[in-house]
């Protein structure tokens, strides 16, 4: 595994490099600042271990600048709750407080490696357990109707396009369809088109042969092959580069793919579920999305209503999140007071369920009382601007 250490303290940097180099499966590169790392990081790096307190650009600014392109573990000698929370919001994989022994760091690295190698596989589950996922609590007519359509789609192999605002739970529905399909004992593999650099998306999807490009020292199978027999979820489909779209269309039509640098066609049996919060009809008019691919992906359209149209689900979802967070962080029994309930029900949630999760999690962690009030929710600030 290729790891970059970003640490301004030369003694700490060298000590970590020497200690981690003892593990044969780890290849270590070191940088003395976030600025240097941003200039020199390459696509071979799989994980970054960075300090927070560094001159110039600090660790959190560095993680924000990486924009999700790399997995990150943060280490710091001055841990604060606010920084820990901010790290989680930025998607950091682990947060280590100095001093720590090398084995602690190694175990954190191994957890990230296991997560990277793991194909997201959804075992067969009953409908009740599947519905407990965020967004499936409640009995609004809108969500019940959408669930009914999803179940009808699940028993077929037809392509499904899930549409809805950011944060409504499109991947939850994709999992729901897979879990209730005949493919539920096979892999559910997801890729977010917006999170992968454009020059890497093709190799992620189709894989490559040894020698296909300069750094291809060995062959790699792509996500189409990993999902063979199961479901491939293409999230943020509107972000798919236009030059890649004909290859996706061919894969769907011919049910075969060719790895980069390869000549052999590989047969695939993959069910495609895609998702978008964009207006694809407008993208087609602007020449950014192929019309033939759109119709191939949109055999069964599924529209998920925003949370503001499912008011009766807000409180059950909030209570479920609160219970989960309280147990996870051992916060004791917490509940919302009446003013907080009224505030939760009146808010419009531009970020939908994802925003509700953030609101409740922050309130549970920062509240000093067993009862969460309006001041703990910070919703008045959100009404003025997204935070």
Phi, psi and omega per residue, in radians:
X1 nan 2.314 -3.090
X2 -1.603 2.095 -3.009
X3 -2.167 2.405 3.037
X4 -1.911 2.238 3.063
X5 -1.798 2.169 3.125
X6 -2.035 1.899 -3.010
X7 -2.696 2.186 -3.096
X8 -1.376 -0.420 3.121
X9 -1.347 1.956 -3.040
X10 -1.083 -0.638 3.134
X11 -1.157 -0.776 3.105
X12 -1.114 -0.748 -3.108
X13 -1.079 -0.816 -3.136
X14 -1.194 -0.675 -3.139
X15 -1.091 -0.768 3.123
X16 -1.147 -0.711 3.139
X17 -1.079 -0.795 -3.127
X18 -1.158 -0.783 -3.085
X19 -1.144 -0.798 -3.098
X20 -1.266 -0.448 3.119
X21 -1.179 -0.257 3.079
X22 -1.196 -0.368 3.120
X23 -1.566 2.053 -3.020
X24 -1.051 -0.526 -3.063
X25 -1.418 -0.020 -3.099
X26 -1.926 2.288 3.016
X27 -1.959 2.164 -2.955
X28 -1.955 2.311 2.938
X29 -2.108 2.566 -3.091
X30 -2.181 2.540 3.079
X31 -2.379 2.485 -3.050
X32 -1.545 -0.129 3.120
X33 -2.722 2.811 3.093
X34 -1.145 -0.643 3.135
X35 -1.078 -0.787 3.109
X36 -1.098 -0.745 -3.121
X37 -1.084 -0.761 -3.134
X38 -1.062 -0.556 3.138
X39 -1.329 -0.551 -2.946
X40 -1.949 -0.206 -3.124
X41 -1.047 2.436 3.117
X42 -2.160 3.096 -3.055
X43 -1.243 -0.192 3.121
X44 -1.306 -0.441 -3.108
X45 -1.167 2.267 -3.120
X46 -1.856 -0.386 -3.088
X47 -2.650 2.424 3.086
X48 -2.003 2.277 3.035
X49 -1.924 1.999 -3.021
X50 -2.284 2.570 3.007
X51 -1.362 2.767 3.044
X52 -1.556 -0.871 -3.022
X53 -1.485 1.669 3.128
X54 -2.353 2.571 3.106
X55 -1.146 2.660 -3.102
X56 1.360 -2.021 3.110
X57 -1.498 2.117 3.139
X58 -1.441 3.089 -3.006
X59 -1.075 -0.713 -3.118
X60 -1.226 -0.656 3.046
X61 -1.109 -0.665 3.110
X62 -1.100 -0.839 3.137
X63 -1.054 -0.722 3.123
X64 -1.100 -0.668 3.137
X65 -1.198 -0.500 3.121
X66 -1.175 -0.426 3.030
X67 0.977 0.687 3.041
X68 1.369 0.127 -3.084
X69 -1.338 -0.352 -3.109
X70 -2.330 2.623 2.951
X71 -1.293 2.528 -3.034
X72 -2.365 2.406 2.914
X73 -2.014 2.282 -3.133
X74 -1.812 2.480 3.042
X75 -2.256 2.503 -3.123
X76 -2.745 2.622 3.069
X77 -1.628 -0.182 -3.093
X78 -2.181 1.251 -3.089
X79 -1.323 2.365 3.015
X80 -2.298 2.725 -3.139
X81 -1.065 -0.717 -3.110
X82 -1.088 -0.699 3.135
X83 -1.226 -0.642 3.085
X84 -1.091 -0.771 3.133
X85 -1.121 -0.756 3.137
X86 -1.103 -0.643 3.096
X87 -1.073 -0.757 3.129
X88 -1.104 -0.744 3.136
X89 -1.067 -0.556 -3.133
X90 -1.481 -0.037 3.077
X91 1.530 0.283 3.123
X92 -1.088 2.416 -3.057
X93 -1.355 -0.576 -3.140
X94 -2.709 2.759 -3.059
X95 -2.353 1.836 -3.051
X96 -1.848 2.306 3.129
X97 -1.673 2.187 3.082
X98 -1.274 2.555 -0.063
X99 -1.412 2.611 3.053
X100 -2.423 2.698 3.106
X101 -1.483 2.801 -3.060
X102 -1.085 -0.587 3.139
X103 -1.089 -0.622 3.092
X104 -1.078 -0.775 3.103
X105 -1.151 -0.745 3.132
X106 -1.037 -0.763 3.128
X107 -1.113 -0.656 3.089
X108 -1.119 -0.717 3.100
X109 -1.095 -0.748 -3.129
X110 -1.135 -0.596 3.078
X111 -1.120 -0.719 3.104
X112 -1.148 -0.734 3.136
X113 -1.070 -0.770 3.131
X114 -1.081 -0.714 -3.141
X115 -1.145 -0.689 3.133
X116 -1.158 -0.646 -3.083
X117 -1.416 -0.331 -3.047
X118 -1.304 2.246 2.962
X119 -1.463 2.231 -3.100
X120 -1.156 1.842 -3.071
X121 -1.946 2.229 -3.119
X122 -1.799 1.845 3.130
X123 -1.213 2.909 3.137
X124 -1.100 2.258 -3.111
X125 -2.363 2.699 3.063
X126 -1.390 2.783 -3.038
X127 -1.057 -0.678 -3.103
X128 -1.009 -0.833 -3.127
X129 -1.161 -0.633 3.132
X130 -1.134 -0.645 -3.072
X131 -1.263 -0.271 -3.126
X132 -1.215 -0.285 3.098
X133 -0.969 2.633 -3.130
X134 -0.924 2.342 -3.138
X135 1.710 -0.222 -3.131
X136 -1.919 0.156 3.067
X137 -1.608 2.330 -3.136
X138 2.013 2.941 -3.029
X139 -2.296 0.538 3.134
X140 -1.067 2.558 3.139
X141 -1.060 -0.654 -3.108
X142 -1.072 -0.806 -3.087
X143 -1.305 -0.582 3.103
X144 -1.115 -0.708 3.117
X145 -1.126 -0.756 -3.141
X146 -1.133 -0.700 3.104
X147 -1.104 -0.676 3.127
X148 -1.091 -0.757 3.081
X149 -1.119 -0.691 3.141
X150 -1.085 -0.706 3.122
X151 -1.171 -0.656 3.076
X152 -1.108 -0.707 3.128
X153 -1.195 -0.596 -3.024
X154 -1.056 -0.604 -3.052
X155 -1.389 -0.048 3.100
X156 -1.897 3.120 3.021
X157 -1.858 0.183 -3.080
X158 -1.147 2.573 3.069
X159 -1.210 2.450 -3.130
X160 -2.122 2.329 3.026
X161 -1.964 2.071 -3.123
X162 -1.714 2.171 -3.095
X163 -2.084 2.525 3.141
X164 2.898 2.864 -3.138
X165 -1.107 2.815 3.094
X166 -1.051 2.296 3.057
X167 1.588 0.060 -3.096
X168 -1.398 -0.250 3.132
X169 1.866 0.669 -3.107
X170 -1.141 -0.690 3.112
X171 -1.225 -0.534 3.062
X172 -1.053 -0.769 3.117
X173 -1.171 -0.662 3.099
X174 -1.066 -0.771 3.070
X175 -1.072 -0.694 -3.128
X176 -1.080 -0.769 3.104
X177 -1.099 -0.805 3.137
X178 -1.090 -0.780 -3.080
X179 -1.123 -0.424 -3.126
X180 -1.867 0.310 3.117
X181 -1.832 3.029 3.091
X182 -1.265 -0.139 -3.134
X183 -1.681 0.182 -2.965
X184 -1.190 -0.194 3.055
X185 -1.665 0.048 3.106
X186 -1.894 -3.107 -3.003
X187 -1.303 2.474 2.904
X188 -1.890 1.982 -3.053
X189 -2.052 2.252 -3.064
X190 -2.086 2.503 3.016
X191 -2.420 2.340 3.084
X192 -1.729 1.944 -3.071
X193 -1.064 -0.526 -3.100
X194 -1.353 -0.289 -3.048
X195 -1.678 -0.127 -3.095
X196 -1.894 2.259 3.074
X197 -0.949 2.476 -3.037
X198 -0.960 -0.638 -3.089
X199 -1.324 -0.098 -3.128
X200 -1.914 -0.237 -3.036
X201 -1.057 -0.769 -3.088
X202 -1.076 -0.772 3.141
X203 -1.207 -0.546 3.080
X204 -1.138 -0.727 -3.083
X205 -1.359 -0.760 -3.001
X206 -1.822 -0.225 -3.092
X207 1.324 -3.118 3.120
X208 -2.662 2.793 3.090
X209 -1.639 2.771 3.083
X210 -1.008 2.288 3.128
X211 1.471 0.096 -3.122
X212 -1.096 -0.549 3.048
X213 -2.623 3.100 -2.958
X214 -0.901 -0.804 -3.034
X215 -1.637 0.114 -3.116
X216 -1.442 1.376 -3.090
X217 -1.367 -0.244 3.084
X218 -2.651 2.827 -3.136
X219 -1.282 2.681 3.110
X220 -2.445 2.295 3.085
X221 -1.442 2.584 -3.110
X222 -1.670 -3.125 -3.049
X223 -1.212 -0.515 3.062
X224 -1.048 -0.740 3.132
X225 -1.244 -0.689 3.130
X226 -1.096 -0.542 -3.117
X227 -1.565 0.053 -3.066
X228 -0.961 2.198 -3.087
X229 1.580 -0.243 -3.075
X230 -2.107 -2.419 -3.036
X231 -2.196 2.363 3.044
X232 -1.945 2.110 -3.118
X233 -1.785 2.027 3.132
X234 -1.780 1.710 -3.113
X235 -1.522 2.673 -3.117
X236 0.926 0.904 -3.027
X237 -1.090 -0.448 -3.133
X238 -1.156 -0.326 -3.139
X239 -1.498 0.028 -3.134
X240 -1.181 2.209 3.137
X241 -0.995 2.459 -3.081
X242 -1.072 -0.587 -3.115
X243 -1.267 -0.295 3.116
X244 -1.549 -0.362 -3.023
X245 -1.060 -0.694 3.088
X246 -1.064 -0.583 -3.140
X247 -1.253 -0.637 3.060
X248 -1.139 -0.771 3.131
X249 -1.041 -0.776 3.121
X250 -1.091 -0.725 3.135
X251 -1.057 -0.674 -3.132
X252 -1.285 -0.677 -3.098
X253 -1.321 -0.782 -3.054
X254 -1.587 -0.221 -3.079
X255 0.957 0.766 3.076
X256 -2.723 2.697 3.120
X257 -2.362 2.890 3.045
X258 -2.252 2.248 3.110
X259 -1.158 2.696 3.052
X260 -1.056 2.304 -3.128
X261 1.401 0.012 -3.114
X262 -1.778 2.912 3.105
X263 -2.149 -0.242 -3.082
X264 -1.583 2.291 3.057
X265 -1.379 2.413 -3.116
X266 -2.027 2.096 -3.129
X267 -1.237 2.436 3.132
X268 -2.324 2.613 3.037
X269 -2.227 1.581 -3.007
X270 -2.266 2.345 3.024
X271 -1.621 2.268 -3.075
X272 -1.796 2.215 2.943
X273 -2.103 2.217 3.127
X274 -2.061 2.885 -3.133
X275 -2.586 2.608 3.115
X276 -2.764 2.641 2.970
X277 -1.968 0.190 -3.090
X278 -1.757 2.862 3.061
X279 -1.531 1.679 -3.077
X280 -1.231 -0.492 3.085
X281 -1.074 -0.709 3.102
X282 -1.202 -0.649 3.098
X283 -1.114 -0.632 3.091
X284 -1.133 -0.790 3.128
X285 -1.060 -0.613 -3.117
X286 -1.485 -0.002 3.114
X287 1.385 0.290 -3.112
X288 -1.710 -0.158 3.123
X289 -2.523 2.350 -3.092
X290 -1.287 2.324 -3.124
X291 -1.167 -0.679 -3.124
X292 -1.150 -0.635 3.091
X293 -1.206 -0.680 3.121
X294 -0.985 -0.841 -3.114
X295 -1.220 -0.496 3.101
X296 -1.210 -0.657 -3.116
X297 -1.433 -0.439 -2.967
X298 -1.775 0.678 3.107
X299 -1.039 -0.820 3.082
X300 -2.141 1.876 3.099
X301 -1.441 2.478 -3.137
X302 -2.330 2.016 3.140
X303 -1.788 2.162 3.114
X304 -1.730 2.100 -3.125
X305 -1.196 2.612 3.111
X306 -1.205 2.815 -3.072
X307 -1.091 -0.539 -3.128
X308 -1.143 -0.306 3.073
X309 -1.673 0.099 -3.122
X310 -2.284 0.911 -3.000
X311 -0.960 -0.643 -3.067
X312 -1.250 -0.085 3.110
X313 -1.691 -0.261 -3.031
X314 -1.031 -0.900 -3.071
X315 -1.179 -0.788 3.081
X316 -1.027 -0.700 3.113
X317 -1.153 -0.778 -3.132
X318 -1.063 -0.751 3.132
X319 -1.139 -0.657 3.116
X320 -1.135 -0.750 3.113
X321 -1.120 -0.770 -3.118
X322 -1.058 -0.752 3.121
X323 -1.099 -0.760 -3.132
X324 -1.110 -0.831 -3.116
X325 -1.141 -0.722 -3.134
X326 -1.064 -0.707 3.113
X327 -1.237 -0.766 -3.078
X328 -1.074 -0.728 -3.080
X329 -1.782 0.150 3.107
X330 0.911 0.938 -3.085
X331 -1.618 -0.044 -3.063
X332 1.468 3.121 -3.117
X333 -1.331 2.177 3.125
X334 -2.229 2.695 3.117
X335 -2.603 2.905 3.106
X336 -1.638 2.385 3.027
X337 -1.411 3.058 -3.029
X338 -1.083 -0.687 -3.137
X339 -1.131 -0.649 3.110
X340 -1.181 -0.708 3.109
X341 -1.052 -0.814 3.129
X342 -1.056 -0.705 -3.140
X343 -1.160 -0.743 3.117
X344 -1.083 -0.689 -3.089
X345 -1.321 -0.405 -3.095
X346 -1.611 -0.260 -3.099
X347 -1.310 2.624 -3.029
X348 -1.644 -0.252 3.058
X349 0.938 1.198 3.057
X350 -1.064 -0.444 3.092
X351 -1.652 0.101 3.059
X352 1.000 -2.512 -3.024
X353 -1.093 -0.635 3.126
X354 -1.042 -0.692 3.123
X355 -1.227 -0.682 3.116
X356 -1.075 -0.724 3.081
X357 -1.027 -0.791 -3.138
X358 -1.096 -0.758 -3.124
X359 -1.073 -0.855 -3.073
X360 -1.217 -0.715 -3.128
X361 -1.094 -0.782 -3.141
X362 -1.126 -0.745 -3.139
X363 -1.094 -0.728 -3.126
X364 -1.124 -0.702 -3.087
X365 -1.280 -0.730 -3.017
X366 -1.541 -0.332 -3.121
X367 -1.199 2.357 3.120
X368 -1.579 -0.111 -3.061
X369 -1.994 2.872 3.073
X370 -1.253 -0.440 3.124
X371 -1.838 2.253 -3.138
X372 -1.591 2.215 3.135
X373 -1.898 -3.078 -3.088
X374 -1.098 -0.617 -3.123
X375 -1.124 -0.480 3.140
X376 -1.323 -0.367 -3.052
X377 -1.454 -0.442 -3.122
X378 1.009 0.478 -3.089
X379 -1.286 -0.482 3.132
X380 -1.132 -0.631 3.095
X381 -1.196 -0.666 -3.128
X382 -1.160 -0.528 -3.133
X383 -1.147 -0.413 3.109
X384 -1.518 -0.572 -3.115
X385 -2.861 2.671 3.096
X386 -1.235 2.321 3.119
X387 -2.277 nan nan
